[in-house]
Amino acid sequence: MQSLTEKVVIITGAGSGIGKAAAAAFAARGARVVLVGRRQAVLDKVVAELSASLQSGQNDLNSHNSQNVKSDFNTKNRRPGQLWAFAADIARRSEVNALIGWAIGEFGRVDILVNNAGSASRTLNARWIEEEEWDQVQEVNLKAVFLLTQAVLPGMLSQQNGTIITVSSLAALRPNLLGGAAYGAAKAGVRNFMTYLHNTFRNEGIRSTSILPGEVNTPIMDNRANPPDVHIRENMVQPEDVAEAILLCASLPSRTVIEELIVAPTYQRDISGDLEVSRWKNAPPSCQAEREKSR
């Protein structure tokens, strides 16, 4: 595996879920990690929590090594990374440019970009969704990835090395009412964009990867039309599972790229009831008779 020590990593949607887990994983491998989200206070809290955990883990490691002189060399010499918080609306070019400009000014480069921020619509059926809500989902899931990629590409191309990992979704391949029409379309679009980057810039040292998770037990589940209960969530992919997949894609030798990776729950649950609830979420009152007829 390639060393991630001192690598500069930017992770969007890092205030919770997959982004937070990925930030912890990169920092544990010695990377310099910038957590990006909309709310500075939330990011500051996560940075403080992860930094304290890293320090505690390092103290435990040092104590263990002092008692075990035969410990593994790589473990013995592992240094924890560092974390920073940067609040930005990544659907706005000016704020993206400010973020990347700050990172380059602070660290001199960006080595790894993890596009993890995502947003689903409240209305899931294409019959009812308003144009404004559709646009908002495309901005967060697709436009923001384009803006961030465009901002980091010049530096990555200059150094002939860089990794761009985007957390798409299995909804890109198997769209349905759980994620909704807007979400599935945006995740399919971003998957296509990652493939474009791979085909266009692979010979210039740029690795582009799409990760397509199935259902992941993150706070977004609370916003589902029919939020799954605890025992169902326990059988879902966990944020740490996707973080491990992200770490794998980033830490392989630069000669190797994982173009696409599906991370799905082993257990396939019955979602028929969820789909029916999702079908009618935010339907206009005039459709009440139609809804009753469908039951």
N, C-alpha and C positions, 0 to 999 in steps of 0.2 A: 504494500500500500504506500501511496505517496504521503509524505509528511504534510500535515496541515499547520504546523507550527509557524506562526507569524503571517499566515495567509490572511488576506483582508476579505471578509465575507459580509455581504449585505443581505439581510433577510427581511422581507416584507411580511406584514401580517404577523408580527413577532410578539404581540401582546398576550397571546394565549394559544392553546392547541398545538398544531403542527409547528408553527413558527417558533413558539417558545421552546418546544422540545428540540427542534433543530439547532437553535441558538445554544442551548445547553450542551448538545452533542459536539458542536464545532468548538466551543470554548474548552471543553474537556480535552480536546485534541490539540490545544495550544493556539487556536486561531484568534485573530482579532475580529470581533463580531459586532456589527452595527445592527441594532434592532430598530426596525421601522414600523410605524403605525400612525394612527390618527391622533392618539391622545398621549401627550407627554407624560402625564402623571402615571398612567398605566405602565408605560414603558420603563419609567424610572423605577417603579416598584419591582418589575420583573428583573431588571438589571441588578438591583440590590439583592434580590432573592438568589439569583443565579450566581452572582459574585460571592456571596456568603457560602453557598453550597460548594463552589469550586475551592474556596480557601479551606473549608472544613475537610473536603476530600483530600486536598494536598497535604494537610497536616496529618491526616490518618495514614496517607501513603508514606510520608517521611518517617513516621513512627514505626510503621511496618518494616520499612527498608533498614532502619537502624538496628532492628532485631534479626534481620534475615539478609546477610551479606550476599547470599546466592540468588537474590531476586533478579528477575529478568531485566536486562540492560535498558530496553525501551521503556519499561514501566518505571524503573528507577530514575530515569532522566527525563520523565515527562514533566512538562511545565504547563500549568493552567493558562488558558488564554485570558483575554480581556474583553469587556463588553461596553458598548456605548448605546445610548438611546437617541433617536432622531425622529421627531414627529414631522410628518409630511402627508399631504394629500397627493398620493402618487398618480392620481388621474389628471393632475395639473402639471404642465410642462415646467413652469417656473419653479415649482416646489421640487420636482424631480431633479432639475438642473442644480438647484441649491444643495440638495442632498449629495449628489455625485461630486459636485464641485468641492463641498466640504470634505468628503471622504478622500478625494485625491490630494487636497491641500493638507489634510491631517496625516495620511499614510503614504501618499505618493502613487497609489494605484488601487484598483479593485481587481481581485483575483477571481472571486466567485460571487455570482448574483443568484440568489434564491428567490424567485417570484412565487410567493406563497399566499399573498393576500387574496381573499375571495369574498364574494357576496352573492346571495341568492335573493330572488324576488319574493315578496309576500304572496303575490298572485302567481299561481303555477300553470294554470291552463291558458294556452295561447288565445282562447276565445275572449278572455276577460282582461288580460294584462294591458295596462296603459302604456303609451309610448314613453312617457317620462321614466317609468319604472324599468322598462326594457333597456333604455339608454343607460341608466345608472348601473345596471348589472354588466353591460358591455364595457363601461368605463373602468370599473374596478378589475374585472377578470381578464380583459383583453387589451384595452387601450393603455392601461398602466404598464402592462408587460412590454408593449411596444415602446413606450416612452423611456422606461428604465433601460431597456436593451439598447436603444439608440444612444442613450447617454453614456453607457459604459463601453460600447463597441470601439470607439476610437482608441481608447487607452489599451484595451485588450489586443486590438490589431497591431498597435505600435509595439507591444511587448511580445507579439506572436504567441500569446498564451492567455487563456481565460475559459471559465466554465459558467454556463448559464443553465440553471435548472429551474424548470417551471412545474409547479404542482397543478396539473390539470385535474381531470376527474374521469372516472369510468363512465360518467354521464356523457363524455365526448363520444364514446363508442356505443353506449346503450342508453340513450336519452329516454326519460320518462317523466311522469308527474311528480316524483319525489323531489327531484332538483328543480324541475320546471323547465318551460320552453326557453326562457332567456338564459338560464344558467347552462343548460346543455349546449346551446348554440355558441355561447362565449367560450366554454371549455373546449369545444371542437375547434373553434377558431384559433385559440392559443396553441393547441396541439399542432395545428397546421403551420403556425408561425414558427414554432420550434423546429419543425422539419425543414422549413425554408432556411432557417439559420444554419442548420447542420449541412444542408446541401450546398449552401453558398459559401460558408466560411470555414469549413472543416480543414481545408488545406492551408489555412492561415492561423492554425493553432487554436481555433475556437471550438469548444465542445458544447453542444446544445442537447439538452435532455428533457423529455416530458415524463413526469411521473403521474400515473393515473390511479389514484386510490379509489377503492369502493367506499362503503360507508365507514366513516371514521368517527369515533366517539369524541367529538369536540363540542364546544358551546353552541355551534350552529344547529345541533340537533334540537336544542330547546325551541328553535323557531320553526320547526317542521309543522306541517298542518296537523299531524298526529304524532307528537313527540314520543319516541320510544322510551319504554321504562328501563330501569336499571339493569335487569338481567339480560335484556336484549342488547344494551350497550356494551355489556361485558364481553359479548361474543363478536363485537365489531373490531375492525382494525383500530389500534390505539395510536395516539399521536406519536408516541415514541417509536412505533413500528415504521411509520413513514419517515421519521427523522433518521432512522438507521438506513433506510433506502437512499435518502438524500446524501447522507455521509458516504455511503458506498460509491455513488456516482461521482462525488467530488474527490474522493481519495484514491481512486484507481490511478495508475500511472498515466501521464498526459498523452501517451501513445494510444490509449484506449478510451473509448466513449461508449456509454450505454445510451443508445438513441431513445429508447422508450422502455418504461418499466411499469407493469401493472401490479398493484398491491391490493389484494382483495381479501375479505373475510373467508376463512375456510368454510364456516357454516353459512349455508344459504337459507335465509329466513323467508317466511311468507309475507309478502308486502301488499297483497291484494287489497286488504282493508285500508292500508295507508294510501294506496293509489286512489281509491274511491273518495276518501276524505279530501285528498289533495285536488281532485278533479273539480270540486265545488267550492273550494276556498275562495272567498271574495267574489263569488258569482253575484250578479245583480239580483235584486229581489224579484224581478220579473221572471226569473228562471226557477222560482221555487216550485212551481207546478211540475216542470220538467224534472227537477231533482227528485221530487216525491215519486214520480212515475218510474224513475230508474231504480228505486230501491226494491 
